[in-house]
Amino acid sequence: MAAKDRGPRPQPKPSAQLRADLRRTFRWRGDRTDNGYRADPTGWWADAAILERLGPALAELFGDQEPTLILGPQSRGALLGALVATHLGVGMAELRKDPSPSADSDRWFVARTPPDYRDRNLLLGARKDHLLAGQRVLLVDDWIQTGGQAVGARAIVDQSGATWCGVAVIVDGLADARLRRDLSVRSLINVRDL
């Protein structure tokens, strides 16, 4: 029987197609003389078809948790967090690095992180009026490597009395399986697949 007689070819699952598109548009950048390569995910933001699917795909990772607030670290996490929040029809709070109150009445939840991917201990903060007890909070970011920012974010969520749902990321680069489990990290793709 000829191939054309077999009927239509099965289409790849949307999640498999998104992973393939993420790999296709991702680059490791650096020269031979550099001390290693750096991740360049900017192809994801430049491709409208990928950008359109990221919010729903990241939200789907935690469909069983029903988050009521998205927490997005500045800057890429805020970009992705807005996409997820819009898809879910919920609000988003920005997680700021080195927060600075704009007035004496401006109140923040703050936490210091363990070392991040650049070996920095960051001060993170979220406005108290945006993070409320009883909310179900999902942290959204593009990449998790050491888990430092996620640990700090969870401390802030705990301070607020809200419930931690977990971490939805595009790329999981965690080496520590314990952290992946403790923080409830779910991803679209693993770093070894890039």
N, C-alpha and C positions, 0 to 999 in steps of 0.2 A: 504494500500500500504506500503510495506517495505521501510525503510529509504534508502536502496541502489537503489531503483527504482526512487528516486526523482531527480537524476542527480547530477552534481557536486555541492559541497558546495560553496557558494559565498566567495571569498577571502576578508579579511579586506582591507580597503583603506590603501594605503601606509602611509599616515599621522597618521592614527589610529595605525597601526602596529609600526611605529617609536615611538609614545608615549608609547605604551605598552613595547617596548624594553627599552626605557629610564627609565621607572619605575622599570623594572625587574633588571636592572644593577646598579641602584642608591642605596646608603646606607646612613643612618644617623649613625654617629659614636660617641661613647662616653660610658663611664662607669656610673654606678649608682651614683657614688660619684662626677661625673663631674657636672659642673654648666650648663647643657644643652648639646645638641647634635650638632655635626657639620656635614655639608653636605659633602659627599664624592662622587664626580662625576667621579672619576678615572675609574670606570667601563665602562664609555662611551668611553674613549680613548683606553681602552684595547680591545674593541670589534670592530673588523675590519668592520663588517656589519653595525654597528651604525655609526662609523666614516665616512664611505663611503657615508652615506645618510645625514649627518649633513650639509655639505656645500650646497647641492641642496635644502634641506628643509628650511634652514635659508634664502637663496636667494629667495625662492618662497614666503616667507612672504611679500616681498617688490617687487614682480614682476611687480606691477603697477607703481613703482617709477623709474625704470631704473637707478640704481646707476652707477656712473662711477668711484668711488673710495670707497674702504672699509677702515674704520678706526677701528683698533683693539687694545684695551688696552693690555699692557703687563700683564700677560703672556698668560692666557687662551684665552683672546680676540684675541691676535695675532695668536694663533693656529687656532681658528675657523675662524677668518678673512681671513687667507690664504686659507682655504677650500672654503669659499664663493667667494673670489676673483678669484680663479682658476676656479670655476664653471661658473662664469659670464664672465670670460675673461677680467677682469679689474685689476688694480693695487691695492695695499694695503699700507697704511701708518700706522706705529706703533705709538700708543699713549703711551708716556712714563710717568712714575711716577718719580717725582723729576728729570727732564731732566737736563743734564749737557752738555753744548756745548763743543765740542772737540777742537775748535779753535775760535779765535775772529771773524772769518768770518762765523761761523756756526750759522745761525739764526733760531729761534724757535718762534712759536705761543705758548703762555702759558696762563693758567687760573688756579685759585685756586677753589677747589670744596667746596660745602657745605659738612657737615659731611657725611662720607660714613658709611658702615655697621659696621666699627670698631670705629666710632665716630672720624675719622681723617679728617682733612682738607688737602687734597693733592694738590700739585702743579703738574699739568699735562702739557705736551707739545707735539707738533708735529713739525717736521722740515718744515720750510716755503717752501723749494723747492719740497716737496712731497704733499703739500696741496695747490691747486691753485684755484683762482677765476674761477667761471663757472663750477667747478666740482659738481657732485651730490653725496653727501657723506652719506654712511650708516655705522652707528656704529654697530659692531657685538661683542657680549660677551656671556659668558656662563650663567650669572645670573644677575638680577637686583633686588636690595633690597631697597635701599634708593633713588636711582637715582642720587646720588651725582656725580659720575664719568660721567654719561651721561650729566648732566647739565654742567659740566666743558668741556666736549667734544663739546657740542653744542656751547659754548662760543668761543672755538677755531675755529670751522667751521665758525661761524659768523665773527670772526676777519679776516679770510682768504678771505672772499667774496664768498665762495662756498655755495651751497644750502644743507640744512639739509634734508635728506630723513626720518630719524628716527632711531630707535634702534631695532635690531633683536637679540633676546636672546633665549636660550634654556628654561630657567626658569624665569618666572615673579613672583617675590615675593613682588612687590610694594604694599604698603597699601594705597598710595595716588593716587586716580583715576585721580585727576587733573594733576599730573605729567605724568601719563600714556598717557593721552590725549595730553598734551603740548609737550611732547617729541616724540610722535607717537611711542609708544612701542608695538611691536608685538612679541609673543612668541610661542614656540612649546608646552609648558606645563606650568601650574600654580603650584606654590609651594604647594598649598593645595592638589594637586593630587599625591604628592610624598610620 
